[in-house]
């Protein structure tokens, strides 16, 4: 716990692991000592954003207490308290409420209702009623806790002030603004008397008071409170503290509301400087959950606010277009670090000196993370410690970069501007960066008004001052009605006279004289095959009007210039297809008793699942999602398995795909004709172990089922306490043995020991593809992923690129079997002749159009990358 409080979380986890092993060795698994260890694990996992893991260990702790029996109220209270904060963090407020009520019952038994300990728990329960938006009940409870603290401590205690501030929050939420101001001002004065007028806690309450004034557009009063809070935080915490960024962000919105645009822009810049400083200081060592949460709750809403501000101000200050472009380049793909891949490469090196340096660097970064957010040190002392640790971490980083290519490629980043992107363009070329953002209004303390905008920022080779901007205001319709129309037009081979106008014409109007477009999509544009938009005026598709190269970010143009493509015959191609999904226990059960397994699968299917048949269309499935995280302490992920079981329908699990076998054999023949025979893995050989053992192939072709599990959260930005799911666990590819895992939860044994047949995007990100020219995902909907998070397709596409692949070919809808085979063979035939991927892919599409004129057949696949 000392390591935990210090912020050395990897050290803390090692000590907990040692304690856990020691207890098991002593035969003390079922003991209150182990309950303490498991509670420590839960605190650690919650700190790292690993809520499903925290839930698992807490349930384990409860099971142990139930087995022990006897009088263990104190231990139950500890575990219940951990569970309450867990479910609150997950946004499961109903279950959080139920466990808080259990804590209250224990506190009443141990201390009585008049004791402050009981009042603290009662206050915590009241906060859940706020989350449930039952403000009447919450108000009633806070009035009671305020009375308890007043009777016990008087009106001068911090507990009294905190509960008063919560009451003020309720008054603000229910429109009782004068009561809110009175309560909050009283809390401000108490905190000032307790801690002084230069303490960060005083700044908290001042900022909250500013929020109330801003809510009723008393802007001068709000400005005064925000300014005081800002100055206190600057002096007490320094400009790099996260709370300082909270103040500058509020000041930016406040100045914007007062139409003081230059000041607003300055405060936005300060906010982002702070965020980027945090990212540089410790972002690489955060867990995937922490990174996703930081992006979703901090970066994303702040940049959406800025983008709304920039659009409003860009008519007079076009330099804001350039800032929007630069910030998009800086943040798109930001949370994708192949951290596990680097760790694995370093630990597998056998170099003890390198391993020790890496562990030391991790320790420095973890301590920096803690220091940046602490309130417990004076600013001068804190900043001295940060400077000292940062210097040591930077020195160690240079040594690691020099010793490890994997480390250098992952953690050494360079700031890129739109001007540098422009420098890569040739005459008659343009870069188009799409930015999706919700519209934000600065009035009434600021709010997102429900409208969604798309900005297309265009840079041409001859752009002189700043990028051109095209704003599409109908984002909500684009993401619902327009995309639904587009999909139906594709699916039913309709003559689509509208989608071009919906999604492309305003942008096309600014591309006169352009022959080639480097296109970086965002949001709904990730769900459109950009080549398939038909111009109703000319009758031609966009594939005919331009050479369009799709990319994750236009900053990739700089990397492409430094790393040219290689010819496909230079190194081996690896082809995976026709996996035996039944491999393992499920196949054995089928052989033993087909009737018995049919009954068990029917029972499992009663929970509600979906599969899309036996055709090539069955290569993919989409479904609603839930918690999808594999435990770091072993065991089966209930969430991942449960979601993927939606494939099941009636008496079948995942259907075999005979067409993929034909496809692999045709491509193999093309390579052999070119005297470059590939390595092929079919049926029982198409297993995760074989795939993960592939190192730096030239080409990796994967023909199988793909899946994308939709996020079931609301699209609004979650609160700071809400769990942010890791999108990398919601998309993936299916390999041999998956039916055994889905039907029984059993992993494969022997050559594929410990594998479940499900390659998630998280696992794909950590593969060894540093010199891989192309990954082909010949499966349905492998191009899908999170639409609204600003990360592009945050799924398989980005994961394979982070793993090292220069280019990805993937599908956006269920694909016809024969058409796919012909497209793939056309592509490989052309590519093996010319070595030019983009032109070979376009030629393959055009050739397929000669047989199938409708985009459904030739437009399902897109190429992203170089």
C-alpha positions in Angstrom: 0.0 0.0 0.0 3.0 2.3 0.4 3.9 1.7 -3.2 0.2 2.3 -4.1 0.1 5.7 -2.3 3.4 6.6 -4.0 2.0 5.9 -7.4 4.3 2.9 -8.1 1.5 0.7 -9.3 3.6 -2.0 -11.0 5.6 -2.4 -7.7 2.4 -2.5 -5.7 1.0 -5.2 -8.0 4.2 -7.3 -7.6 3.9 -7.1 -3.8 0.2 -8.1 -3.8 1.1 -11.0 -6.0 3.8 -12.1 -3.6 1.4 -11.8 -0.7 -1.2 -13.8 -2.5 1.3 -16.6 -3.4 2.6 -16.7 0.2 -0.9 -17.1 1.6 -1.7 -19.9 -0.8 1.6 -21.6 0.0 0.6 -21.5 3.7 -2.8 -22.9 2.9 -4.4 -19.6 3.9 -6.4 -18.9 0.7 -9.7 -18.8 2.7 -8.6 -16.3 5.3 -9.3 -12.7 6.3 -5.6 -12.0 5.4 -6.4 -12.9 1.8 -9.5 -10.7 1.9 -7.2 -7.8 2.8 -4.9 -8.7 -0.2 -7.9 -9.0 -2.6 -9.2 -5.6 -1.3 -5.8 -4.2 -2.1 -6.0 -5.7 -5.6 -9.4 -4.0 -6.1 -8.1 -0.6 -5.1 -5.2 -1.0 -7.5 -7.4 -2.2 -10.4 -9.9 0.6 -9.9 -7.0 3.1 -9.9 -5.8 1.6 -13.2 -9.3 1.7 -14.7 -9.6 -2.1 -14.7 -13.1 -2.3 -13.3 -14.0 -5.8 -14.5 -10.8 -7.1 -12.8 -11.7 -5.2 -9.6 -15.2 -6.7 -9.6 -13.7 -10.2 -10.0 -11.4 -10.0 -7.0 -14.1 -8.4 -4.8 -16.5 -11.2 -5.6 -13.7 -13.6 -4.7 -13.3 -11.8 -1.3 -17.0 -12.0 -0.6 -17.0 -15.7 -1.3 -14.1 -16.2 1.1 -16.0 -14.3 3.9 -19.1 -16.3 3.2 -17.1 -19.5 3.6 -15.4 -18.3 6.8 -18.7 -17.4 8.5 -18.4 -16.0 12.0 -18.2 -12.4 13.0 -16.3 -10.5 10.3 -18.4 -7.4 10.1 -15.3 -5.1 9.7 -14.1 -7.1 6.7 -17.5 -7.2 5.1 -17.6 -3.4 5.6 -14.3 -3.0 3.9 -15.3 -5.1 0.9 -18.8 -3.6 0.6 -17.2 -0.1 0.6 -14.9 -1.2 -2.2 -17.8 -2.6 -4.2 -19.9 0.6 -3.8 -17.2 2.7 -5.4 -16.6 0.0 -8.0 -20.2 0.1 -9.2 -20.4 3.9 -8.9 -17.3 4.0 -11.2 -19.0 1.6 -13.6 -22.1 3.8 -13.7 -24.2 1.0 -12.2 -25.8 3.2 -9.6 -28.6 0.9 -8.6 -26.1 -1.8 -7.5 -23.9 0.8 -5.9 -27.0 1.9 -3.9 -27.7 -1.6 -2.7 -24.2 -2.1 -1.4 -24.1 1.3 0.3 -27.3 0.3 2.1 -25.4 -2.8 3.3 -22.6 -0.6 4.5 -25.1 1.6 6.3 -26.6 -1.4 8.1 -23.2 -2.5 9.3 -22.3 1.1 10.4 -25.6 1.3 12.3 -24.9 -1.9 14.1 -21.3 -1.0 14.9 -21.6 2.8 15.6 -25.2 3.9 15.7 -27.1 6.4 13.5 -25.8 9.5 15.4 -22.1 8.7 14.8 -20.2 10.7 12.1 -19.1 7.3 10.6 -22.7 6.5 9.8 -23.2 10.1 8.5 -20.3 9.6 6.1 -21.8 6.5 4.7 -25.2 8.2 4.5 -23.6 11.0 2.6 -22.0 8.6 0.1 -25.4 7.0 -0.4 -26.9 10.4 -1.0 -24.3 11.0 -3.8 -25.7 7.9 -5.6 -29.2 9.4 -5.5 -27.6 12.4 -7.3 -26.2 10.0 -9.9 -29.7 8.5 -10.2 -31.1 12.1 -10.5 -33.4 11.6 -7.6 -32.6 15.1 -6.3 -35.5 15.2 -3.8 -34.2 12.1 -1.9 -30.6 13.3 -2.2 -31.5 16.7 -0.7 -33.4 15.1 2.2 -30.4 12.9 3.0 -27.8 15.7 2.8 -29.9 17.9 5.1 -29.7 15.0 7.6 -26.0 14.5 7.3 -25.4 18.3 7.6 -27.4 18.3 10.8 -25.4 15.3 12.1 -22.0 17.0 11.4 -23.3 20.2 12.8 -24.4 18.5 16.1 -21.1 16.6 16.3 -18.5 19.2 15.1 -20.3 22.5 14.7 -20.5 24.4 11.4 -16.7 24.7 11.1 -15.8 21.2 9.9 -14.7 20.2 6.4 -17.3 17.4 6.4 -20.0 20.0 7.0 -18.7 22.1 4.1 -18.5 19.2 1.7 -22.1 18.2 2.3 -23.2 21.8 2.0 -21.5 22.1 -1.3 -23.3 18.9 -2.5 -26.6 20.5 -1.4 -25.6 23.6 -3.5 -25.1 21.3 -6.5 -28.6 19.9 -6.0 -30.1 23.4 -5.9 -28.2 24.3 -9.1 -29.4 21.2 -10.8 -33.0 21.9 -9.8 -32.9 25.5 -10.8 -32.9 27.0 -7.3 -30.0 29.2 -8.0 -30.2 31.7 -5.2 -30.3 28.9 -2.7 -27.4 27.3 -4.5 -25.4 30.5 -4.2 -26.2 30.9 -0.5 -25.1 27.3 0.3 -22.0 27.4 -1.8 -20.9 30.8 -0.4 -21.2 29.4 3.1 -19.1 26.3 2.1 -16.5 28.7 0.5 -16.2 30.7 3.7 -15.8 27.6 5.9 -13.1 26.1 3.7 -11.3 29.5 3.6 -11.4 29.7 7.4 -10.1 26.1 7.8 -7.3 26.1 5.2 -6.7 29.7 4.2 -7.2 31.6 1.0 -4.3 30.1 -0.9 -5.2 26.4 -0.5 -6.3 24.2 -3.5 -9.4 23.0 -1.6 -10.5 26.7 -1.4 -10.1 26.9 -5.2 -12.4 23.9 -5.6 -15.3 25.7 -3.9 -14.6 29.0 -5.6 -14.8 27.2 -9.0 -18.0 25.5 -8.0 -19.4 28.9 -7.1 -18.3 30.2 -10.5 -20.3 27.4 -12.1 -23.5 28.5 -10.4 -23.0 32.1 -11.5 -22.2 30.9 -15.1 -25.4 28.8 -15.1 -27.5 32.0 -14.8 -25.2 34.0 -17.1 -24.0 36.3 -14.3 -20.7 36.3 -16.2 -18.8 39.0 -14.2 -19.5 37.1 -11.0 -18.5 33.8 -12.6 -15.3 35.4 -14.0 -14.3 36.7 -10.6 -14.6 33.2 -9.0 -12.9 31.4 -11.8 -10.1 33.9 -11.8 -9.5 33.5 -8.1 -9.5 29.7 -8.4 -7.1 29.9 -11.4 -4.6 32.1 -9.5 -4.7 29.9 -6.4 -4.0 26.7 -8.5 -1.3 28.4 -10.5 0.5 29.4 -7.3 -0.2 26.4 -5.2 0.0 23.7 -7.8 1.7 25.1 -10.9 0.7 25.3 -14.5 1.3 21.5 -15.2 -1.2 20.3 -12.6 -4.4 18.7 -14.1 -6.5 21.0 -11.9 -4.9 24.0 -13.5 -6.1 22.8 -16.9 -9.6 22.5 -15.4 -9.5 26.2 -14.5 -8.0 27.3 -17.9 -10.7 25.3 -19.7 -13.5 27.0 -17.7 -11.8 30.4 -18.3 -11.7 29.7 -22.1 -15.5 29.0 -22.1 -16.1 32.0 -19.9 -14.2 34.4 -22.1 -15.8 32.9 -25.2 -19.3 33.6 -23.7 -18.2 37.2 -23.2 -17.0 37.4 -26.9 -13.4 37.9 -25.8 -12.1 35.6 -28.4 -8.3 36.3 -28.2 -8.4 35.6 -24.4 -10.5 32.5 -25.0 -8.0 31.2 -27.6 -5.1 31.8 -25.2 -6.8 29.8 -22.4 -7.6 27.0 -24.7 -4.0 26.8 -25.7 -2.9 26.7 -22.0 -5.4 23.9 -21.5 -4.0 21.8 -24.3 -0.4 22.6 -23.4 -1.2 21.1 -20.0 -2.8 18.0 -21.5 0.1 17.4 -23.9 2.5 17.8 -21.0 0.6 15.2 -19.0 0.6 12.9 -22.1 4.4 13.3 -22.5 5.0 12.8 -18.8 3.2 9.6 -18.1 0.6 8.7 -20.7 2.6 5.8 -22.2 2.6 3.8 -19.0 -1.1 4.1 -18.3 -3.3 1.1 -18.7 -5.5 0.9 -21.8 -8.5 1.7 -19.7 -6.8 4.7 -18.2 -5.9 6.0 -21.6 -9.4 5.5 -22.9 -10.8 7.3 -19.9 -8.4 10.2 -20.2 -9.3 10.6 -23.8 -13.0 10.3 -23.3 -13.4 12.5 -20.3 -10.6 15.1 -20.7 -9.3 15.4 -24.3 -12.3 14.7 -26.4 -14.8 17.2 -24.8 -12.1 19.9 -24.5 -11.2 19.6 -28.2 -14.9 19.5 -29.2 -15.4 22.7 -27.3 -12.4 24.2 -29.1 -13.6 23.0 -32.5 -17.0 24.7 -31.9 -15.1 27.9 -30.8 -12.8 27.7 -33.8 -15.6 27.3 -36.3 -17.4 30.3 -34.8 -14.2 32.4 -34.9 -12.8 31.1 -38.2 -14.7 33.5 -40.4 -12.5 36.4 -39.1 -9.5 34.4 -37.8 -8.7 31.7 -40.4 -5.6 30.7 -38.5 -8.0 28.7 -36.2 -8.4 26.3 -39.1 -4.7 25.6 -38.9 -5.0 25.0 -35.1 -7.9 22.6 -35.6 -5.9 20.6 -38.2 -2.8 20.5 -35.9 -4.7 19.4 -32.9 -6.4 16.7 -34.9 -3.0 15.4 -36.1 -1.8 15.5 -32.4 -4.8 13.6 -30.9 -6.0 11.2 -33.6 -4.7 7.7 -32.7 -3.2 9.2 -29.5 -4.2 6.4 -27.1 -2.9 3.6 -29.3 0.4 2.6 -27.8 1.6 -1.0 -28.2 2.8 -1.0 -24.6 2.5 -4.8 -24.2 4.5 -5.4 -27.4 7.3 -3.2 -26.2 7.4 -4.9 -22.8 7.4 -8.3 -24.4 10.2 -7.4 -26.8 12.3 -6.0 -23.9 11.7 -8.9 -21.6 12.3 -11.5 -24.3 15.6 -9.8 -25.2 17.4 -11.5 -22.3 19.3 -8.3 -21.7 19.2 -7.8 -17.9 20.6 -4.3 -18.2 17.9 -3.3 -20.7 15.2 -4.9 -18.6 16.3 -3.1 -15.4 16.4 0.2 -17.3 12.9 -0.4 -18.5 11.6 -1.2 -15.1 13.2 1.9 -13.7 11.7 4.0 -16.4 8.3 2.6 -15.6 8.8 3.4 -11.9 9.8 7.0 -12.8 6.7 7.4 -15.0 4.4 6.0 -12.3 5.8 8.4 -9.7 5.4 11.3 -12.1 1.8 10.4 -12.7 1.2 10.5 -8.9 3.1 13.8 -8.5 1.3 15.6 -11.3 -2.1 15.1 -9.6 -1.2 15.3 -5.9 -2.5 18.1 -3.6 -0.4 17.1 -0.7 2.8 19.0 -1.5 3.7 22.7 -1.8 4.1 23.8 -5.4 7.8 24.5 -5.1 8.6 21.1 -3.6 6.3 19.3 -5.9 7.8 21.0 -9.0 11.3 20.3 -7.9 10.5 16.6 -7.6 8.8 16.6 -11.0 11.8 18.3 -12.6 14.2 15.8 -11.0 12.1 12.8 -11.9 11.4 14.1 -15.5 15.2 14.6 -16.1 15.9 11.0 -14.9 13.0 9.6 -16.9 14.1 11.5 -20.1 17.7 10.3 -19.8 16.5 6.7 -19.3 14.1 7.1 -22.3 17.0 8.1 -24.5 19.0 5.1 -23.4 16.1 2.8 -24.0 15.4 4.3 -27.4 19.0 3.7 -28.4 18.9 0.1 -27.2 15.4 -1.0 -28.3 13.9 -0.3 -31.7 10.5 -1.4 -30.4 10.7 1.2 -27.6 11.9 4.0 -29.9 9.1 3.3 -32.5 6.4 3.3 -29.8 7.3 6.0 -27.3 9.4 8.5 -29.4 6.8 10.9 -30.9 7.2 14.0 -33.0 4.7 16.9 -33.2 3.4 17.3 -36.7 1.8 20.3 -38.3 -0.4 20.8 -41.3 2.4 22.6 -43.0 4.5 19.4 -42.8 1.7 17.4 -44.3 1.4 20.0 -47.1 5.1 19.6 -47.9 4.5 16.0 -48.9 1.9 16.9 -51.5 2.6 17.2 -55.2 0.8 19.5 -57.6 -2.9 18.6 -58.0 -2.9 16.7 -54.8 -4.9 17.4 -51.6 -5.1 16.2 -48.0 -8.5 16.0 -46.5 -8.8 15.6 -42.7 -12.3 14.9 -41.4 -13.2 16.0 -37.8 -16.3 15.0 -36.1 -17.4 17.1 -33.1 -20.6 17.9 -31.1 -21.6 21.5 -31.1 -20.8 23.3 -27.9 -22.4 26.6 -26.7 -20.6 28.7 -24.1 -23.8 30.1 -22.5 -25.0 28.9 -19.0 -21.6 27.5 -18.0 -21.4 25.8 -21.4 -23.2 22.8 -22.8 -23.4 20.5 -25.8 -26.7 21.2 -27.6 -27.2 17.8 -29.2 -26.0 18.9 -32.7 -23.2 17.0 -34.4 -21.0 18.7 -37.0 -18.4 17.4 -39.4 -15.5 19.7 -40.5 -13.5 18.8 -43.6 -10.1 20.6 -43.5 -8.5 20.7 -46.9 -4.8 21.3 -47.6 -3.6 21.6 -51.2 -0.1 21.7 -52.5 -0.7 25.4 -53.3 -2.6 26.4 -50.1 -1.0 29.6 -49.0 -2.2 30.7 -45.6 -4.4 28.2 -43.7 -6.4 25.1 -44.5 -9.8 25.5 -46.2 -12.8 24.4 -44.1 -16.0 22.8 -45.2 -18.6 22.5 -42.4 -21.4 20.0 -42.6 -24.0 20.8 -39.9 -26.3 17.8 -40.4 -24.1 15.4 -38.6 -26.9 13.8 -36.6 -28.8 13.0 -39.8 -25.6 11.8 -41.5 -25.2 9.3 -38.6 -28.7 8.0 -38.7 -31.0 8.7 -41.7 -28.3 9.3 -44.3 -26.1 6.4 -43.5 -29.2 4.1 -43.3 -30.2 5.2 -46.8 -26.6 4.6 -48.0 -26.5 1.1 -46.6 -29.9 0.2 -48.0 -28.9 1.5 -51.4 -25.8 -0.6 -51.3 -27.6 -3.7 -49.9 -30.5 -3.6 -52.4 -28.5 -2.3 -55.4 -30.6 0.9 -55.6 -29.5 3.8 -57.9 -28.2 6.1 -55.1 -28.9 9.6 -56.2 -28.4 11.2 -52.8 -25.5 9.9 -50.8 -23.0 11.8 -52.9 -24.8 15.1 -52.0 -25.1 14.1 -48.3 -21.5 13.2 -47.7 -19.3 14.4 -50.5 -20.5 17.2 -52.8 -19.7 20.2 -50.4 -16.1 18.8 -50.1 -15.8 18.0 -53.8 -16.7 21.6 -54.6 -13.5 22.6 -53.0 -11.4 20.1 -54.8 -11.5 21.5 -58.3 -8.3 20.7 -60.3 -7.3 18.0 -57.8 -6.4 14.5 -59.2 -5.4 12.7 -56.0 -6.9 12.9 -52.5 -5.3 11.6 -49.3 -8.4 11.1 -47.2 -8.5 10.7 -43.4 -12.0 9.8 -42.3 -13.7 10.3 -38.9 -17.0 9.3 -37.4 -19.6 8.2 -40.0 -17.1 8.5 -42.8 -15.5 5.3 -41.5 -18.7 3.5 -42.4 -18.7 4.7 -46.0 -16.7 3.1 -48.9 -15.7 6.5 -50.2 -15.1 5.1 -53.7 -18.8 4.1 -54.1 -20.4 7.6 -53.9 -22.2 8.2 -57.3 -22.2 11.8 -58.6 -25.9 12.3 -59.8 -24.8 15.0 -62.2 -22.1 13.0 -64.1 -23.3 9.5 -63.3 -19.7 8.6 -62.3 -18.5 7.2 -59.0 -15.9 9.0 -56.9 -13.5 6.2 -57.8 -13.7 7.4 -61.4 -13.3 11.1 -60.6 -10.2 10.9 -58.3 -7.5 8.6 -57.1 -8.5 8.4 -53.4 -6.0 7.0 -50.8 -7.6 6.4 -47.5 -5.4 6.9 -44.4 -5.9 6.8 -40.6 -4.3 10.3 -40.4 -2.8 12.6 -43.0 0.3 12.9 -40.9 1.1 9.3 -42.1 2.2 10.9 -45.4 5.4 11.9 -43.6 6.1 8.4 -42.4 5.3 7.0 -45.9 7.9 9.4 -47.5 10.6 7.9 -45.1 9.5 4.3 -45.6 8.7 3.4 -49.2 6.7 0.3 -50.2 8.4 -2.9 -51.0 7.7 -5.4 -53.8 5.4 -8.3 -52.7 7.8 -11.0 -53.7 10.6 -9.9 -51.5 9.6 -11.8 -48.4 7.1 -14.5 -47.4 3.3 -14.2 -47.5 1.3 -15.9 -44.8 -2.2 -17.0 -45.6 -4.8 -18.1 -42.9 -8.3 -19.3 -43.7 -11.0 -21.8 -43.3 -10.5 -22.2 -39.5 -12.0 -25.3 -37.8 -14.0 -23.4 -35.2 -15.1 -26.7 -33.7 -11.5 -27.7 -32.8 -11.1 -28.9 -29.3 -13.8 -30.0 -26.8 -16.7 -28.9 -28.9 -15.6 -31.2 -31.8 -15.1 -34.1 -29.3 -18.6 -33.5 -28.0 -20.0 -33.4 -31.5 -18.4 -36.7 -32.2 -19.6 -38.2 -28.9 -23.2 -37.2 -29.1 -24.7 -34.8 -31.6 -28.1 -34.8 -29.8 -26.6 -33.9 -26.5 -24.7 -31.0 -27.8 -27.6 -29.7 -29.7 -29.7 -29.5 -26.5 -26.9 -27.7 -24.6 -26.5 -25.1 -27.3 -30.2 -24.5 -27.5 -30.2 -23.8 -23.8 -27.2 -21.4 -24.2 -28.9 -19.7 -27.1 -31.9 -18.9 -25.0 -30.0 -15.8 -23.8 -30.4 -14.3 -27.2 -27.8 -14.5 -29.9 -27.3 -13.9 -33.6 -25.5 -15.6 -36.5 -25.5 -14.6 -40.2 -25.7 -17.9 -42.0 -23.2 -20.0 -43.9 -22.4 -17.7 -46.8 -19.5 -15.2 -47.1 -22.1 -12.9 -45.5 -21.6 -15.0 -42.4 -18.1 -13.8 -42.1 -19.1 -11.1 -39.7 -21.5 -10.2 -37.0 -22.4 -7.1 -35.1 -24.1 -7.0 -31.8 -24.7 -5.0 -28.7 -21.8 -4.9 -26.2 -21.1 -5.2 -22.6 -18.0 -5.5 -20.4 -15.2 -7.0 -22.5 -12.0 -7.4 -20.5 -9.8 -10.4 -19.9 -8.7 -10.7 -16.3 -5.0 -10.2 -15.7 -5.2 -12.7 -12.9 -6.4 -15.5 -15.1 -9.8 -17.0 -15.7 -12.4 -16.5 -18.4 -13.7 -13.1 -19.4 -17.4 -13.3 -18.8 -18.0 -10.2 -20.9 -16.0 -11.2 -24.0 -17.4 -14.7 -24.1 -21.0 -13.6 -23.4 -21.0 -11.0 -26.2 -19.5 -13.3 -28.7 -22.1 -16.0 -27.9 -24.5 -13.7 -29.7 -23.3 -15.5 -32.8 -25.1 -18.6 -31.6 -28.5 -19.3 -33.1 -30.7 -22.4 -32.6 -28.5 -25.5 -32.9 -25.4 -24.0 -34.4 -22.4 -22.0 -33.3 -19.9 -20.4 -35.7 -20.4 -21.8 -39.2 -17.5 -23.0 -41.2 -16.6 -20.9 -44.3 -15.7 -23.2 -47.2 -15.4 -20.2 -49.6 -12.3 -19.0 -47.6 -10.5 -22.3 -48.4 -11.0 -21.7 -52.1 -9.8 -18.1 -51.7 -6.6 -19.1 -49.9 -5.9 -21.8 -52.5 -6.4 -19.3 -55.4 -4.1 -16.7 -53.8 -1.5 -19.5 -53.1 -1.5 -20.5 -56.7 -0.8 -16.9 -57.8 2.2 -16.6 -55.5 3.5 -20.0 -56.7 3.1 -18.9 -60.3 5.3 -15.9 -59.3 7.9 -18.3 -57.8 7.2 -16.9 -54.2 5.3 -19.7 -52.5 3.5 -18.6 -49.4 3.0 -20.3 -46.0 -0.6 -21.4 -45.6 -2.6 -22.3 -42.5 -6.0 -24.0 -43.0 -8.5 -25.8 -40.8 -6.8 -27.0 -37.5 -3.7 -25.1 -38.4 -5.5 -21.7 -38.5 -5.0 -21.2 -34.8 -4.1 -18.2 -32.7 -0.7 -19.6 -31.7 0.4 -20.0 -35.3 -0.8 -16.5 -36.1 0.8 -14.8 -33.1 4.1 -16.6 -33.9 4.3 -15.0 -37.3 7.0 -12.3 -37.2 7.2 -9.5 -39.8 5.7 -11.2 -42.8 5.6 -9.2 -46.0 1.9 -10.0 -46.4 -0.7 -11.4 -43.9 -4.0 -12.6 -45.4 -6.7 -13.6 -42.9 -10.0 -15.1 -44.3 -12.4 -15.9 -41.5 -15.3 -14.5 -39.4 -14.8 -11.0 -38.1 -16.8 -9.3 -35.3 -17.6 -5.9 -34.0 -19.5 -5.4 -30.8 -21.2 -2.1 -30.5 -20.8 0.0 -27.4 -24.0 0.1 -25.4 -23.0 3.3 -23.6 -24.7 6.6 -24.3 -22.7 8.8 -26.8 -22.5 11.7 -24.4 -19.3 12.2 -22.5 -19.3 10.1 -19.3 -18.6 11.6 -15.9 -15.3 11.3 -14.3 -16.4 8.3 -12.3 -17.9 6.4 -15.2 -16.1 3.3 -16.6 -14.9 3.8 -20.1 -14.9 0.5 -21.9 -11.8 -0.5 -23.9 -12.9 -0.5 -27.5 -10.0 -2.7 -28.5 -11.8 -5.6 -26.9 -15.0 -5.1 -29.0 -13.6 -6.1 -32.4 -11.6 -9.0 -33.6 -11.2 -12.1 -35.8 -12.2 -15.7 -35.1 -9.9 -18.7 -35.4 -9.8 -22.4 -34.8 -11.3 -23.6 -31.5 -13.6 -20.6 -30.9 -16.7 -22.8 -30.7 -15.2 -24.8 -27.9 -14.6 -21.6 -26.0 -18.0 -20.1 -26.7 -19.9 -23.2 -25.9 -18.1 -24.2 -22.7 -15.6 -21.5 -21.8 -12.7 -24.0 -22.3 -9.4 -23.0 -23.8 -7.6 -25.1 -26.3 -5.0 -27.5 -25.1 -1.7 -28.8 -26.6 -0.3 -26.8 -29.5 -2.7 -23.9 -28.9 -2.7 -24.1 -25.2 -4.5 -21.3 -23.4 -5.9 -19.8 -26.6 -9.6 -19.1 -27.1 -9.7 -18.8 -30.9 -10.6 -15.1 -30.6 -8.0 -12.5 -31.7 -9.2 -9.2 -30.3 -7.9 -5.9 -31.7 -6.0 -5.4 -28.4 -4.1 -8.7 -29.1 -3.6 -7.7 -32.8 -2.0 -4.4 -31.7 0.8 -6.3 -30.0 1.7 -8.6 -33.0 5.2 -8.4 -34.6 4.4 -6.7 -38.0 7.0 -4.0 -38.0 8.1 -4.7 -41.6 4.7 -5.9 -42.9 3.6 -4.4 -46.2 0.0 -5.4 -46.1 -2.6 -7.1 -43.9 -5.8 -8.3 -45.6 -8.8 -9.0 -43.4 -11.1 -10.9 -45.8 -14.0 -11.0 -43.4 -17.2 -9.1 -42.9 -17.3 -5.6 -41.3 -13.6 -5.7 -40.2 -13.4 -2.0 -41.0 -16.0 -1.1 -38.4 -15.2 0.1 -35.0 -16.0 2.9 -32.6 -17.6 5.7 -34.6 -17.8 8.7 -32.2 -14.5 8.7 -30.4 -12.4 10.7 -32.8 -9.9 7.8 -33.0 -10.8 6.8 -36.5 -11.8 3.2 -36.6 -10.6 2.3 -33.2 -10.5 -1.4 -33.8 -8.7 -3.9 -36.0 -7.7 -1.3 -38.6 -5.7 0.8 -36.2 -4.4 -2.1 -34.2 -2.8 -3.8 -37.2 -1.2 -0.4 -38.2 0.1 0.1 -34.7 1.5 -3.5 -34.9 3.5 -2.2 -37.9 1.5 -2.9 -41.1 1.8 -0.2 -43.7 -1.5 -1.0 -45.3 -4.8 -2.7 -44.4 -7.5 -4.0 -46.7 -10.8 -4.5 -44.9 -14.6 -4.7 -45.4 -17.4 -2.4 -44.5 -20.4 -4.7 -45.0 -21.2 -8.4 -45.4 -19.5 -9.6 -48.6 -20.5 -11.8 -51.5 -18.3 -15.0 -51.6 -17.7 -15.2 -55.3 -17.1 -11.4 -55.7 -14.6 -11.4 -52.8 -12.6 -14.3 -54.3 -12.4 -12.5 -57.6 -11.5 -9.1 -56.1 -8.8 -10.7 -54.0 -7.3 -12.8 -56.9 -7.5 -9.7 -59.2 -5.7 -7.6 -56.6 -2.9 -10.1 -55.9 -2.5 -10.8 -59.6 -2.0 -7.1 -60.4 0.1 -6.4 -57.3 2.5 -9.3 -57.9 3.0 -7.8 -61.4 3.4 -4.1 -60.6 4.3 -3.9 -56.9 2.0 -0.8 -56.7 -0.7 -1.5 -54.0 -3.1 1.4 -54.5 -3.2 1.1 -58.3 -3.5 -2.7 -58.1 -6.4 -2.4 -55.6 -8.2 0.2 -57.8 -7.6 -1.9 -60.9 -9.1 -5.0 -59.1 -12.2 -3.0 -58.2 -12.6 -1.7 -61.7 -12.1 -5.2 -63.2 -14.8 -6.6 -60.8 -17.1 -3.8 -62.0 -17.1 -5.3 -65.5 -18.9 -8.3 -64.1 -20.8 -6.8 -61.1 -21.8 -3.2 -61.8 -23.3 -2.6 -58.3 -21.1 -1.2 -55.5 -22.3 -3.9 -53.2 -20.0 -6.3 -55.0 -16.9 -4.2 -55.8 -17.0 -1.6 -53.1 -17.2 -3.5 -49.8 -13.5 -3.5 -49.3 -11.4 -0.5 -48.7 -7.6 0.0 -48.5 -6.2 2.1 -45.7 -2.6 3.2 -45.5 0.3 3.4 -47.9 
